Structure formats: C-alpha cells, structure tokens
Amino acid sequence: MRRSVRTSDGTYLAVVEFGGTGRPILLLHGLMGRATTWWPVARRLAAHGRVLGLDARGHGRSQAAGPWTTDRMARDAADVLEQAGAGPAVVVGHSMGGLHATALAAHRPDLVSGLVVEDMGVDFTGLPGTPLDDASAWFAAVPQPFASLAQVRECFGHPRPELGLYMAECVEERSDGFHLLTRIDHAVSIAGEWVRENRWADVDAVRCPALLIEAEESVAPAGQMAAMAARMPRAEHVRLPGTGHLVHDADPQRYLRLVERFL
C-alpha cells in the first residue's frame, strides 16, 4: 500500500507499507534510491514486523523540496513514524539512509528501538577523492535520457550487476525515454553536506542496540564503521567479504541472516 505523508515543513513524502504486523521496521534507502529498492528485503522482514519504506525528499515519488540536510531528512523519518503510529521502530538504513537513521536514533531515541546501518560512514571531511567528487563525475557522464531499462542496467551494472538492477528501479519513463527520478543537482547538494561536516556527535548519542554492516568494497573510510560501533554502547560491527556497497543485493542471504538475528 502506498500513501502520502505531509512533513512538519509541509513537504509531501511517499510511504510504502510492505506488509507484516507488530513491531514497526522502517527502511531508509540510499542516495538516488527509493523505497521499492528494498522489495526483496522487505518481503523477508515482513515475517518479523510491520515494514514501512520511505521515499526521501527529492527521491522516488516524494516531493523535491529542500533543505537537503541530514537533520531535515532525519526529521522526515520521524514525521513518518509519528503519523503512521509506528514508533518506536527498528530503523534500517543503507548508505544515505544509514546516516539519516543514525541521526534519528541520536535525536529521537523515543522513536528508535534498534538501528541497522549498511555501509555508511559519518566523516568524509578532509579526504581526497570524496564520495561527492565520485558522484558528481559519475552522474555527469550519465547519458540521460536512457533509451531503455536495459541501457540503465548496462550503464550502472559494471562491475557490480546489482547496481544496474537497483538503478533500473529508480527511473521513470517519459516521452523521450527513461530519466532518473532524483535530480543530479539535488543529489550533489545532499552529498555536499557529508564532506563539509562530520556526524560523530550523532554516533556518540546512540544508545539503542545497533548493527553496522560494512561492505568489503565500502564507501566508508577504512576502519570508520568499526570505530563507529566502538563508540556505541550496544553495537556490533560485521564486514562481509566479497560485497560491494549494495550489501543487501550483493549477498542477500548473509545480509538477511545478520538482520534477522539482530531482530
């Protein structure tokens, strides 16, 4: 079931109810993604509770309206949980969603009973070759519009086929072909904050149980996710060999075993 939620600053967000009953589980996607990219994970987790997904502002079918900040987007997730009567929830975030989930757990502990962060750091400041540089260069070279979904999969799927499948979920067909649902300038604005300021204060404020899952080919600086877990009083850090940034698609069975054990 899909519905719309109006946030505290008047922005309309798309919310997907994936099914299940009982304990709420909120899924937060990564940059350029949308809630439905969680579909295979959500079907499995529905056996453990009521699973909801959120299209972040400027993503999927949600309204594209700033500010494009971590704090605002974490408040969006809080608004969704409050309006859905779904807190406290286990909040599962991939990449950008992991950052937002951490901020939500830090600032609204009343709404978060557990935290799962998939392959995301909290400090990209002062690094050469930042994710923002990589994202800007990558998406500037994207040949929009795409002639077909096959071209989307081909463009994004090398060397990791799972990324091609993921991005094929994040486009819409228009009269001239397929376009990304998220504007590139909005994505760059979101990621721009990550290289200007760190979020260690959020990490230090998390008190709920936490599971941090790191890819072998991680976007987080080396050792940072382990350091994050060490600063949380009730956290476990696991690094999955052979996986890329989309851990839940690269190795879904090991990923789901970890999350189900955590639940």
N, C-alpha and C positions, 0 to 999 in steps of 0.2 A: 504494500500500500504506500502510495506517495502522497505527501501533503506539503503545505507551505506554512512556515513559521515566520512571524514578524519579530525581529530582534528589538532590543531596547533602544537602538538608534534608528529604528524604522526600516531596516533592510529586510527584504524577503529572502528566506533561505528554503531550499528544497530538502525535505527529510524523507528518508525511505524506512519503512517498517519492514524488516526482513522476515519477521515471524518469531515464534517462540514465546514463552510466558515465564513470569517470575522475575528473577534478578535481572536488572537492566544491563545491557552491554552496548556501549556506544563506540562506533567505528569511525575514525577520522583518517581521511585519505591524504596522500602526498601532493606536492606541488604539481599542477596540471591535471590532477586526477578528478575523480568524482566518486560518490558513494557506491555506485554499482560496480566499481572495480573490485569491491570486497565480496562479490557474489559467492564465489566458491567457499571462502572463509565463513561468511555469514550463514550459509546453509548448515555448516557443521556446528557452528556455535549456537544455533537456534535450539539445539538439544540441551543447552546449558542456561538459557535465559531468554529474555525479550531483547532482540537485536535490532538496533537502530543505526542508520547511517546518515551522515550529514554531507551535503554539497557545500563546501566552504564558499564564502562570498567570492564572486568572480569565477566560480567553477561550476561545472555541470549546469543545472537548471536554476541555480541561485542567482540573485541579482548581483550585478557587477558594480559595487559601490565601496569606496574606501571608507575609513582609513585601512591601509594594507599592513596592519601591525599584528604582532603576535598577541599582544594583550587584547586587542579588539576581537580577534578571531577566537581566542580562548573564551571571551565573554559570550560570543555567539554560541559556542558549545554549551555554556552554562544556561543561556536562554532556552536552547532546545530541550535540555534535560528538565528544566523547570516547567516549561509549557507542556511537555509530554508526561509530566508526573513520573519521571524516570530516574530519580536520584535517591540515594547515592548509586552510582553505576561503576562498573568496571570499564575503564576507558582505554581503548586500544588505538594507538596512532602509528601510522607509517610515515617516516620522513617528516615533512612539514607537520603532518598530523601528530607525530610524536612530540614535536616541540610544543604544539598547542595543548596536547594532553598533559604534558609536564607543567605548563603554566596553569592550566585548570586545576590540577591536583594541588599546586602550591597555593593558589589564591582562593579556591573554593573547595577546601577539604570536605565540606559537608556534602558535596555532590559526587565525590570520587571515593569509592571503596577499594579500588585496585587500579594499577597503572601498568600498561604494556607499551613499551617504546620499541619500535622496529627501525633500526638503522638510522639514527639521527644523533648528531652532537648538539651541543649548546654554545659552542665557542669557535667561530670561524674567523675571529678578528686577527688581523696581522699576518695572515697566511698568504703566501704567493699562490697563484692559481686557484682562487677560491671557487666554491660552487657557483657563485654569481657569475664569474668570468666564464666558466664552463657552460652554464645555462644560456647566457647571452649569446655566446658564439654558436652553440648548438642550434638554438631555436631561430637565430637569424638566418641560418642556412636551410631551414625547413622550407620545402617547395609548396607552400600553400597557394591555391587550393590543391588538394590531392585528387587525382583522377578516380581513385577507388580505395576501398578499405584495404585491398591487397597492397596498394602503394604505401598506405600508412604503416602496415605491418612490416613491409620491406624497409622503409625509411628508418624506423626506430628499432627494428629487431636484430641489428647486428652490433656486437657479437652476442647479445642476450635476447633470444627469441621471445622470452616472456615480456620484455618491454614493448615489443611490437604489438603483441596481443593486448596488453594493458592500454596502450595509446589508441588502439582501434576502438576502445570503449569511450574515448574522450574527445570524439569529433562529432560533428553534425553535418548532414548533407544539405547543401544549398543548391541553387540553380546552376552554379558554375563548378560544383564539386564538393569535396569534404574539407571542412575547416575545423581547427582546434576550438574547443568550447571556451578555453581560457585565453584571453588576450596576452600576447607575449609581454607587452609593456607592464601589465598588471603583475605577471609572474616575476618579472625582474624587480619590480618595486617591493614585492613581498620578500624575495630573497635578499634584496639590498639591505634590509634591516639586520639580517643574520651576520653580515660581515662588518657591521658598524658597532654592534654591541653584543655582549655575551649574556647568557641566562643562567649563570651559576647560582644566583640567588634563588631562582626557582627550584633548582635541584636541591639546594640545602633546606628548602621549606617543605619538601615532600615527606610525608610521614606514613602514608599508606603502603601496603605491600606493593612491590614493583618487580617487573620482569623486563630486562633490557636485552633485546635480541640483536646481535650485530652480524652483518654480512661479512664474508671473507673479503670481498671487494667492497669495502664500506666507504660511504661518503664522509663519515666522521673522521676527524684527525686520529692518527694512531694512538691507541690507549685511552682515548677520551671516554668511550662508553664504559669501560671498566672503572675509570675514575669517577664517573657519574654514579655508578652503582655503589661504589665505596663510600660516597657521601650521603647516601640514603640509608636510613637505619634498617630497612626491611626489604632489601633489593637483592636480586640475583642477576648476574650478567652471563650470557651464553653467546659464544661466537660459533656460527655454523659454517664449517668448511664447504667450499665449492659453490657458495651462493653469491649472487650479485645483490644490488641494492633492493630489489623487489624480493625479499626473502620469502614472503608468503606465496609467491608464484614460482620462485626458483626451486624451492624444496618444500612444497605444501605439507607433506606428511610430517616431517620433522618439526616444522613450524607449528602445526596444529597440535602435535603431541605436547610441545612445550606450553602452549597457551592453555590447552585443556587441563594439563597438570596444575598450572597456576590457578585456574578457575576452581 
